[in-house]
Amino acid sequence: MSNRDRTERLSPRETQEIRKKLRELDGKRESAWTRIGRVVSYPPSPSGNVKRYRFGVALLLLAIFQMLLVAVLPEDHRRWLFAGFAFLTAAVAAWQIDMAKTR
């Protein structure tokens, strides 16, 4: 084997197609948790930025947690400040996920 043969790698699209074909050949039906984990872990386009996508998903989960906390907070003006921060976090998460898709 020459050096050139060792350095050639599959493109992300080729890797994705091979994984898809292997899942089809496996014949097992994947569980809902497995599918959710796969969808959350990788951007829909093969050329996407995986780290930025995961960061966006984590921010989105944080925003959901913050919204749940708003429901528990006492009724006063500070509650809406926290809700605004949760909305801002969700907007930044959506922006990060969008940026990850268009690498």
C-alpha positions in Angstrom: 0.0 0.0 0.0 1.3 3.4 -0.9 1.0 6.5 1.2 -1.6 7.9 -1.1 -3.9 4.9 -0.5 -3.7 5.3 3.3 -4.6 9.0 3.2 -7.7 8.8 1.0 -10.8 9.0 3.1 -14.5 8.8 2.6 -16.5 12.0 2.3 -19.1 12.7 4.9 -21.8 12.0 2.3 -20.3 8.6 1.5 -20.0 7.7 5.2 -23.7 8.7 5.7 -24.8 6.5 2.8 -22.8 3.5 4.0 -24.3 3.8 7.5 -27.8 4.1 6.0 -27.2 1.0 3.9 -25.8 -1.0 6.9 -28.9 -0.1 8.9 -31.1 -1.4 6.1 -29.1 -4.6 5.8 -29.2 -5.1 9.6 -33.0 -5.6 9.3 -33.6 -4.6 12.9 -36.1 -1.9 13.5 -34.5 0.9 15.5 -36.0 2.1 18.7 -37.5 5.6 19.1 -34.7 6.6 21.5 -32.0 5.5 19.0 -33.7 7.5 16.2 -34.0 10.6 18.4 -30.4 10.3 19.5 -29.3 10.1 15.9 -31.4 13.1 14.8 -30.2 15.2 17.7 -26.5 14.3 17.3 -26.0 15.1 13.7 -27.1 18.0 11.4 -29.4 17.0 8.5 -26.9 17.9 5.8 -23.7 15.8 5.6 -21.6 18.9 5.3 -22.9 20.4 8.5 -20.9 21.4 11.5 -21.5 18.8 14.1 -20.1 20.6 17.1 -22.1 23.8 16.4 -25.3 21.7 15.8 -24.9 19.9 19.2 -24.3 23.3 20.9 -27.5 24.6 19.4 -29.5 21.6 20.5 -28.0 21.9 24.0 -29.0 25.6 24.1 -32.5 24.7 23.0 -32.8 22.2 25.8 -31.6 24.9 28.2 -34.2 27.3 26.9 -36.9 24.7 27.5 -35.6 24.2 31.1 -35.7 28.0 31.6 -39.3 28.2 30.4 -40.3 25.5 32.8 -38.7 27.5 35.6 -40.7 30.5 34.6 -43.9 28.5 35.4 -42.5 27.9 39.0 -41.4 31.4 39.7 -43.6 33.8 41.8 -45.8 36.3 40.0 -43.9 39.6 39.7 -42.0 41.7 37.2 -38.8 39.6 37.5 -40.6 36.6 36.1 -41.0 38.2 32.7 -37.3 39.2 32.7 -36.5 35.5 33.1 -39.0 34.5 30.3 -37.3 37.1 28.0 -33.9 35.5 28.7 -35.4 32.1 27.9 -36.8 33.4 24.6 -33.4 35.0 23.8 -31.6 31.7 24.5 -34.1 29.8 22.2 -33.4 32.4 19.4 -29.6 31.9 19.8 -30.1 28.2 19.7 -32.1 28.4 16.5 -29.5 30.6 15.0 -26.7 28.1 15.9 -28.6 25.2 14.5 -29.2 27.1 11.3 -25.5 28.1 11.0 -24.5 24.5 11.6 -26.6 23.3 8.6 -25.0 25.8 6.2 -21.4 25.2 7.1 
